[in-house]
């Protein structure tokens, strides 16, 4: 067999690296085309715009209650769901125009939903909930959406201010919590719903039938909210129909500034690196790990200014991130992540007045008591998270795995390499250990060192593993072929999986930037108690004012059925169906039911 000379090996390595770089550049250069050809998720042109319609379950909340909301990211010209953004941002703004809470919401074909628990730290007053995407911030005339809400904190002494009064209101001008009862505002009789009974008792089952009134099935995306009516004032929200009309009338397209990169494929984590020693920050590899059993590893290159961007998938939704610069002198660099997009709140207007009259004392006390009881039993009736998709390691189809319990256990990595993991070998150079992957047909060293991972954390210095207690390691997986990951070429791959997946907790290096990044809110399945025969909730109080919040209704057939149970609360409840058809037609239907 003819062996390659050192000179030939070097030429081959250089050519491979050049080819890898060329492929990387081509991928970056055709980024626009690639997104354009996949589900029409094209990089938006200067004329592509989007807007957001947001509606909530109500607009007046007591501390301890939950604000539920639904997002529709739409094309403002036709109200069809927008394919541009995959992430929306929702903020709670107080009357001083300060942002109190920022959330990311994952958009599935333009649709998202979430909730916000109203803490007792908030004062009574006026607030706004605003929603936008990064792409919308590039156009000053983009129609971001805002809703005005009142928050009442019954545990704090209230002082009058410009937006709160304590006068007894004029009964002829009394604002109630219900609007458009028994109406199909702007609906054109497309969808309606009916109940199986005229009234219900407490803990009674309610059957609700959704019906398409047109010849074609009105497929779309809708929400259903069922909430008790009381006398506490609320602010009327724009319905989907009113929003669509306003959006069409006020739409203005202006040139984009492109200050923000649109999140077309998934969530973007962006940042930059700087150098303490004035080293070149361009074309540096940056690794981001979200360690765990189902981990995330991303590697990207910086541009000429040292900036980088990571695309994170929806699952797994881990927030604990570890970033590092892949370089022989890692400590010379500092990694800085970009902050949340900055929404300009200066133009927000707080004009609504919250009128707290003595007549409302009973309603506020009853709602506050109900909320406290519900929160006290939350662990019994809590919501559940949508099951995340199981994510296999990116190399899972081609690796060879050693489950160490299948072999005689050895305490050190050296002993395991000699006795068990025959595809691995090590060398020591200048006091440092180096790992190498053995391939009898190929010299993998010409491709560089292998990619070494522990629970998804990239290890730049394998010497750190030679003192690690291998009793904590569950299995070792290897790839014994040249391996390209991200922009880099490796001489194989070695992945260690620990038993508790907590290796990164105690692995401290100066060049590792460990931080918590805010991820999109996980999708929930909201609790809906079952009081059918044989249930186990007889002794558990049920003081739900919000009987049902169902944010993802598709209506894929001519009729659809919903069922839920009433609570221990008596009175009138408003039932609202709202959303948009696939063709962009707004839907709003409101009716009421009585619980005796």
N, C-alpha and C positions, 0 to 999 in steps of 0.2 A: 504493500500500500504506500502510495506516495504521500509524504508529509509536507505540509505547507511551511514555508520559511517564515521567520518573524516578519520580514518585509511584506510578504504576501498576506499574512494575517492582518497586519496593520492596514494594508490597502483594502482588504475585505471589510474590516471594521469601519474604516472611514466611509466606504461606499454604502454600507448598511445604514450608518448614521445619517449620511446625506439623503438616502432614500426615505428614511423615517421622517427627517425634517421636511422633505418635499411633500410627503403624504400629509403631514401635519398642516403645512401651509395650504395645501389644496383643500383640506377639510375646512380650515378657517375661511379660505377664500370662497368656497362654495356654500358657506353657512346659509346665505340668503336663499340659494337655490334649494338646498336640502329641506329647509323649513317650508318652502313654497310648494314642494311636491308631496308633503305629508299632511293629509287631512286639511289641506288649504291653510295650514298654520304658517302663512308667509310672513316674512319680516314686513311690517306694515309700511306702505308708502306714505308720502306726505299728505295724501288725501284720505287715508284710512283713519277713522276716528272711532271712538267708543264712548259710551256713557254708562252710568250705573243707576239703576232704580233700586232703592232699598225701602223695605217696609218692615215694621215691627209689630209685635202682638198687641201693643198699646202704646200710648205716649205719656202716661203718668205712672210713676212707680214709687213704691215705698222702699226704703232701704231694707234689704233682706229678700227682695223679689228678684226675678230674673227677666231681663230683656232678651227676647228672642227676635232674631232678624233673618231676613232672606234677601239675597243679592241677585240681581239680574244684570250682567254686563252685556250691553246691547249696542248694536249699530244704530246711531241716532237717526239715520235716514229711513230705516224700515223696521226698527224695533226687533229685529232678529238677533239671536244671541251672537255675541262677538267671538270669533276664534282667536283674537289677538292675545289677550292676557290670560295667564293661568293663575295669577295671584292678585287678590284685591286687598286693600288696606282699609281698616275700619277704625275710627278714632272717636273717643268720647271727649268733647270739648266743654269746658265750663264757661260761665258768663264773662269771665275775664279773658277768654280766648286762649286758655292754656289747655294743652292736651294732657288728659289724665290717664288715658289708656289707649294703647295701640295694639291692634290685632292683625294678623295675616289670615286670610281666608283662601283656601284652595278653590279655584273655579274649575268645574267640570263642564266643559262646553258652555262657558259663560255663566254657570249657575253655582251659587255657594250659599251657605247658611252658617249661623253661629249663634252664640248667646253671650250675655254679659251679666254676671251676678252683681247686683247693686250693693256695695259695701256700706257699713254704717259710718264710715269715715267721711262720706260725702254730705255736704250741707244741703238744706232745702234750697231749691232754686231752679233756674233755667239751665238747660244743657242742650247740646247738639250732638247727634251722631252723624258723622260724615263718612263717605265711602268713595274710594277712587282707586285707580291703578297707576302704576308708574308711567305707563304710556300716556295717560290722560294729563299728567303733570307737564308734559312737553308742549301742551297747547293751552294757553292762558284762557281760552274760551271754551275749553272742554266742560261739559255740564256735569261736574261732580254732583253728587246727591247728598242732601242733608235733611235730617228730620229734627224737629224741635221736640224735646221731651221735658217734662217736669219730674223732679225727684223730691220727695218729701221724706225728711228724716224725723220721725216722731220722737226720737230719743234726745234730740237737741233743742234747746230753747231757740225759738225763731225770732229774728229781728226783721222788721220791715225794711225793704229796699226798693229800688226802682222797678224790680220785676215781681215783687211779692207784695200783695196787699192783704189785709185782714178784715176788710169791710164786709158787711152783709150785702151780698149782691142783689141787684134788682131781680125779683122773681120772673119778670117778663123777659129778661135777657139771660136767663140762667143757662150756662153751658153744661151739658150733660156728657156722659161718657160714650154716648152712642150716636152714631151718624149713619144715615142711609139704611135704616132698618128696612128689611123686606124690599130691597131694591136690586136691580141689575144695572147699575150705573155704567153707561158706556159699553155695555156688554153685547148689544145687538142680539140679545136672546140666543147666544151661542151655547151657553152652559147654564144649567140650573141644578138645584139639589132639593131633595125632599126627605122628610123624616117619617119613620114608621108610626109615630104617635104624635098627638097634638101637645102633650105635656108628659113629664116624667117625674118619678120620685127619686129621692136620694139613693145613691148607689144602684141606680137603674141602668140597664143597658140601652144605649141609643144606637140605632141603625140609620146611617146616613147614606143615601144613594145619590151619586153624582151622575148627571145625565147630559149627553150631548144633544142639543136641540136642532142642530143642522144635519143635513144628509151625510156629510163627511164627519168622520171622527175628529174631534178637536184635540189632537195630540198637542202636547206642550209641556210646560212645567209650571206647577201651581203649588200654593200652600193653603192649608186650612188652619184657621185659628178659632178656638172656641173659648170665650172668656166672659166672666160675670160682668154684668152692667151695674155700676153704682153711681152715686151722685158726685164723686170726686171729678173736678173738671179735667178734660183732656184737650189736646190740640188735634184738630182734624188733619190726618195725613193725606197727602196726594194719593189718589187711587191710581192703579195702573193706567186707566184710561186718561185721567187728567195729566199724568206724567207724560204719556205718549204725545198728547196734544201740545204740551208745553215744550217738550223736546224738539218737536218738528218746527215750532214757531221760532224758537230761540237758537237753533243750531247755526253756528258760525265756524267755518273752517279757516284757520290761519296757519302759516308756516310753523312747523315744529322746530323747537330749539335742540332737540335730541340731547337734553341734559341727563335723561334717564333711559337706560336700556330697557326695552319692553321685555317682559317675562313671558316669552312666547311658548317655550317648551315646558318650563317648570320654574320652580323657585330659584332665584339668583342670589348668591352670596358674593358680594364684590368687595374689593379692597385694593391695597397697594403695599409695596415693601419699600423701606428706606434702608440706607446703609450708614452705620456708625463710622465707617472708615472710608467713605466716598468710593466704595466699590460699585461697579456697574450693576444696575438693578434690572436690566433688560434680559429677556430670554432665560429667566431663572425658573426652575421647577418648584411649584408650591404644592404640598400635599395637605389635604383635609381629610381627617378621619372622624367618623362618628362610631366609636368602638362599641362592641357588644357581640352577642351571639349572631344576630343578623346585622352586620355592620355595614357602614358606607366608607368607601375609600375613593377619593377623587384626586387626580393629579393634573395640574394645568401649568401653562407657561405664562410668564409675565410679558407684557408688551414693552415697547421702548421706554415708556414712562414708569415701568415697574408695577403697572396695574394688572389685576387678574380678576377672573369671574368663574365661580363654580355653579354648575347646574345640579340642584338636588332634587331627587325624585320624591314623590309624595310619601312613599313608604321605604324604609322605616322612618318614623317621625321623631328621631332622637334629637334632643337639643344640645347635648354635651359634645363640643367639638374640640379637636386638637389639630392645630395647623403648624406647619414647619416648612422652612426653606431647605430644599435638598441640595446641599452644597458642602464642600469640605470645610468651609469656615462659616458654619451656620450662625454662630454667635455674632457675626458682623452685621446681621440683618435684623430689622424690626418689622413685624407684620401688623398692619393696621386694617381693620375691617370698616367698611363704610357704615354710617348710621342709617336709620330708617329714612325713607324719602321725606323731605320737608314739605309739609302742606302749609301754605300761607293762610293763616286764620284771620288776617287783618280785615278782610272784607265781610266776615260773618256778621250778621245782624241779629240781635236778640230783642225781638219786638213783642213776643207773646207775654202775657201777664198771667201770673198764677194767683188766683183769688182764693184765699183760705178763709172761709167764713166759719163762724161757730157751728153752723148747721152741719158741717162736715166732720165734726169731732167723732161722732158715732161710727161713720163709715171708715174713717182712718183707723180708729181703735180696732174695729172688727177685722179689717184687712191686715193690720200689723200683727194682731194675735194669730190670725190664720197663717201668716207667713212664718212666724216663729214656731208654730206647731209643725208645719211642714218641714222646716229646716231641722227641727229636733229629731224627726224620723227619716232624715234623708238617707242614712245608711241602709235602711230597710227598703226604701223605694227609689233608690238612686238611678240615674240614667246610666247607660252602658255605652262603651265606645264601639264603633264599627270595627269589626275584626280586620286587622291589617293583613295585606297579602304577605305570604311567607316569601322572604327574599333569600335566595340561595347565593352563596359567594359567586363572584363573577367568573371564577375558574372552575366551578363545580363539576363540569362535564368532562374535564380532561385531566384531572389530578390523580395521583396515587396517594392513598391515605393510610397512615399507621395509627390505629387506635391502641394507645400504649398499654391499656389494661389487657390486651390480647397477648402481650409479651411479658417477659420478666422485667419487673420495674427496676430502673436504675435512677439514682438521684440527680445525676448531672447530665448536661447536654453532651459532653464529651463521650461519656459511656454509652449513651443512646445512639450517638453517631457510629461508634465502633461496633456495637453489638446488635443494633436493631435497624437503624435507618441507613441502609447500605447505599442509597443514592446521594447521601450527603458526605462531604468531607470538609476538613477545616485546615487552615494554615495560620501561623502566627508571624506577624510582621511588625517590627518596632513596638512590641508589647501589646499589639492589638490582634484579636482573633478575626479571621475572615471566613465566612461560610461560602462553600461552592457546591454546585449541583453536578453530579456525575452523569455523563451520558457516554456510553461506550462507543457510539458512532460519531459523536460530534464533540468538538472542543468548545464548551460553552463559555470558557473564560474570555474568548475573543469578543463576546457580546457584553462583557462587563459583569459585575457581581449580580447575584440573584435579588429579586424583590423579596424582602423579608418582612413578614407581618406577624403580629401577635394580637389576636382578637380584632383584627382590622387596623391596628395601629402600625404605621410604617416605621421600621427600626433601621436607622441609619448606621448604627454601630453594633454589629452582632456580638461584640465582646460583652455587652450588657447581659446577654442571655446565658453566658457560660457559668455564671454564679447563681442563676435562677434555679429554684427548686422544681425539678421536673415532675415531682409528685403532684403539682398543681396543673400539669398539662394533660388534657384529655386526648388530643390527637394532633398529629402533624401531617399536613398535606403538602405534596410537592408536584411541581411541573418540571419535567426534565427536558424541556425544549426551549429554544430562544423565545422570549416572551416580550411582547410590546404592550405596555399599559400607559394610556394617556400619551404624552409626547415622548416617552422614554423607552429605551430598549434594555432588557435585562437578560442575564444568563440563567434563566429559569425562575422558579418561584418557590418559596418556603413559607408556609403558613402554620402558625401554632394557635391552637384553640385551648384556652384554659378552662378549668372546670366551673369557675364562678364568673368568668368573663369580666374580671375586675383588674386585670393586669395594669391597665392605664392609670388606675387610681393611685398606685404607688410608684409609677414610673416617672421620675422627675428629671427633666433636662432643661437647661437654661434656654435653649433655642425653641422649646415647645411652647406654643401659645395655647393655653387651655382656657376655654371660655364657654359660656352658655349662649347659644344663638337662638333667637326667637324663631320658632317654626310655625307654620300655619296651624290654626286650631284643629284638633282632631274631630272628625265627624262623629256625632252621637246618635244613639237610638234613644229617644226620650221615653221615660217610664209611662206606661199606660196600665194602671191597676186592673186586675181581673177579679170581678166579684161574682163569677159564675159559681154554680154549686160545687162545694168542696174546696173553696178557696180558703186561704189561711190568714186573711187580713181582717177578720171580724173585729178584733180588739185594737186594731191600728186606726187612729183617727185619720180622716181624709178631709183636709180643709183646702182643697185646690180651688183657686179662683180661675186658673188656667186649666180647663178640662182637657184640652187637646192642642198640641202644636205639631203639625205634620207638614214639614217643609218641602218634601219631594214627592209630589203627586204627578204622574205622567198622563193619566187618562188615555191609555192606549187603546181602549175599547169604547163602544158607545155608552156603556154604563160602568161605573165602578162603585164599590161598596166600602164604606168605612164604619167601624163600630168602636165604641168607647163607653166608659161608664161615668155616670155623674158622681159627684162627691157628696160630702155631708152638708154642703152649702146650698141653701135654697135661694130662689130668685130667678131673674131673667138673665139669659146668656146670649151674647152676640156670636153668630157663626159667620165667618168671612172666608170666602174662597177668592184667591187673587193670583194673578200671574199673566203669562203670555202664551199664546199658541205658537206652534212651530213657524207659522207664517208671520208672526209679529203682531197678531191682534191682541189688544189688552183685554183682560177679563177681570171683572169685579162683581161678586155676588154677595149680598149681605142679608141675613135673616136672623130671627131670634127664636129661642126655645125657652120654655118655663120649667123649672124644677120645683116641685111642691115639697 
